[in-house]
Amino acid sequence: MFLFRLSAIPQSGVGVAARIGDEGDGASSLSTGRPSDGSRGRRLTMAGKSTAQLERKGAKDGMSTEFTVFAKIRPGHADKLRKVLATMASPAADAKAHDAVRQIGTLHDARHVIFDNDTQFMFASVFDGTWDAYIDDFAKTVVGDRFGEVFQHCEDFPGIKDPGVKNWFLERQEPAAVFISSYPDLTVQQIWKDQHVNEAFQALLDTQEFREMLDNPAIAELKATPEFQRLMAEAEA
């Protein structure tokens, strides 16, 4: 799997600007920092808006969307947060998390990072489907409980089941300036299906019955088709 992401990382809670291309070449720009008038920018303009009014962010590549959140860690909570993350990485917790991820069925990957001298926290992931469904699905599984355990150590987090939690994430989300997937046309569900079909076919190839069938003159025309030859070439690669 290949996923490449470049996000504008906030400095002291304020975003920075990213620009693609050179001056004068018609390049597009992405600004997530202070406006020219020196005001607080996005955070202030969002105040008082309902979740329905806030823009759903995140760069897309085909079926996938990236989700990157930067939040301030509550003073004195970095070690507590680190302990929660260590517990999440334990084998038992990891097994439960993978079960929950399969239940959700739209999450490609996720990562948690503490940085900037233990003052900032980043959560980044890649998912299929809509932004709202992604957040809602988390709240229905053990993953939602984990979100609550993690983000409770971040400033102003209202709780994973609080009606205002989507606003909290949106106000702290920074869209990637570059996001590239090596399989943009495949969802998590399709990848799982392809894996299961491949495993079943590989098992079939190893049977005596299949090898005898390949020697049967009755399927000579089938074996000569480009589709069959491609299938066998892919299986042997």
N, C-alpha and C positions, 0 to 999 in steps of 0.2 A: 504494500500500500504506500502511496506517495501523496502526502498532503503538505502544502506549503502555505504558510500564513504569515503576513506582516501586519501588525496592528499598531495603531498610535497609542503609546503608553502614556498614561497621565503623569504629570509631574505635580506633586503636592495637591492632588485631587483635580487638576485641570488638564484637559487634553492638549495634545500638540497637533500641529498640522503636518499632513503628508502630501507630497506632490509627485505625480508620475510624469516623467518627461522633462524637457528643458524649457526655459523661458522662450516665448515666442513661437513655439511649435504647436500650439493648440492643445497642449497637454491638459488633462483633467486634474482637478485638485480636490483634496478631501480635507476639510478643516474641522477639527474637533476641539479647538482651543478657545481662548478668549476672543471676542469680537473686537474690532478696532476701537470701540468706544470704552474699552476697559471694563465692561460689565462682566458678570459671572458667566454669561453665555448660556449653554444648553440647560444647565441645572435650573437657572432662574426662569427661563422661558417655559420650562416644563411644569413649573409649580402650579398646582391647582387643576391640571388637566386630568381627565379620566384616562383609564388604560386604553379605551377605544380611540382616543384622540392621539395618543403617542405613536410615533412611527415605529414600525417593526423593522429592526436593523439586521445586519449580518450579510456578508458577501455570499453569493451563490455560485456554484459551479455545477451545472446540470441539475441533478436531483438533490444535491447536498447543500446545506447552509451552515456557515460557521457561526459560532456563538462565543464571544469573548467578553468577560466581565472583569473590571478592575474595581476593587473595593478597599477602603481603608480598614486596617485591622484596629480593633478597639485597643486603646493603651493598656499594656500589661497582659494582653490575650494571645500574643504570638505563640508562646510555649503551649498554651492550652489548645490552640488551633493545630499546632504541630502534633500534639498527642492524639487528637481526633483523627488526623490524617494517617498517623502511624497505625492506629487501630483499624482504620478502613483498609489498610494494605495487608492486614493479617490474612492467612489462608482461609480461615473460616468466614470472615467478613467478605473476602474476595469472592468466594463461592456464592454467597447470597446476592452480592452485587451483580454477578454475571447472570444469575437467574432472573433478577429484576430487569436487567438490561434486555434480556431475551423476551421478557413479558412486554416491555415497552415496544421493542421491535423497530425502533427508528434511530437509535444512537449508534454512530460509527465509532467514536472514541471520545475520551474526556481526560482532562488533566488538571491538577491543582498545583499552584506555585506560590510560595511565600517569597517576597523579594523586597528590595529597597530597605535594608536593615530592619527587617521584620515589621515594617509599617504598612506594606501593601500586599494584597492577595489577588491572584488571578485565577479565574476558572475559565477554561476554554474547552469547547467541544464541537463536534460536527454531527448534524442530524438530518433526517429526511422529514418532509412534511412542513406544516405551518409552525410559526413561532409559538402561537397560543397553545396548540395541541402538544407541542414539546414540553412547555412548562406545566401544563395540566397533567400530562402523563406522569411526570416525575412525582407530583403530589399524591398519586394513587398507589405508589409502591414504596418499598424500603428505601429506594433512592431518594424519595422525598424526605424521609426521616433523616437521611444522611445530609441532605442539603441543609436542613434545619440545624443539625449539629455543627456543621461547618460554618455556615454564614451567621450563626448567632454570635460569632466572635468578630463580626464586621460591624462597623458603625451604622446605626439606624436601621438594621435589618428588622422588619416587622414580624417575621415568622413565615414559614413556607406556605401555610394555609390562610394567611391574612389576605383579605381582598386587595390590599395595596402592594402585594409582593411583586406583581408584574411591573408596576411602575418603578419599584426599587431596582429591579434588574435592568429595565430599559434606560433608566437614568445613568446607570453605570456601565452599560454596554458600549464597547468601541468596535465598530465594524472594521474588519481587516482591509487594508489597502490592496493586498494581493492574497488570493485564495485559490489554490489549484488542487484538484483531485486527479488521481491516476485512473479512476473509474467513474467519471461524472454521470454516466448513464445508468448506473446500477444503484438501487436502494439496498438497505441492509437486508430486507426480506429476499430480494433477488439474489444477493450474494449467498445467503444461507441456502436457498434452493439450489443454486448452481453447485455449491459444495456437496449437498446431499446427493444430487444427481450424479456428480462426478465420482463420489465414493461408491455409489451403487454400480455404476458402469465399470469402474476399475475392478470391483469384486467380480463382476460378470466376466471380464476379460480373463480372469485367472481360472475359470472353470473349464473342465475337460469338455463339457457339452458345447461351450462356445467355440473352442478350438476345433472340434469336430464339425461344427456347423460351417466354419470358414472354409473347410475342405470340401464341402458339398457343392457339386457342380450346379445344383438348382439355384444357387444364389449368386452365380457368376455375374449376371447382369447388375444385381444390386451392388456387388463389390466394385464394379467398374464405374459406378456413378461418382461424380466429383464430391458429392455430399458424404458418401460413405468413406471415401479415401481421406477426406479432410477429418472426419470423425476419428478414424484410426490413427492418423498422423498426430492429432491433438492428444489422443490417449497415450501415445508412445513418447511424446515429447518430455 
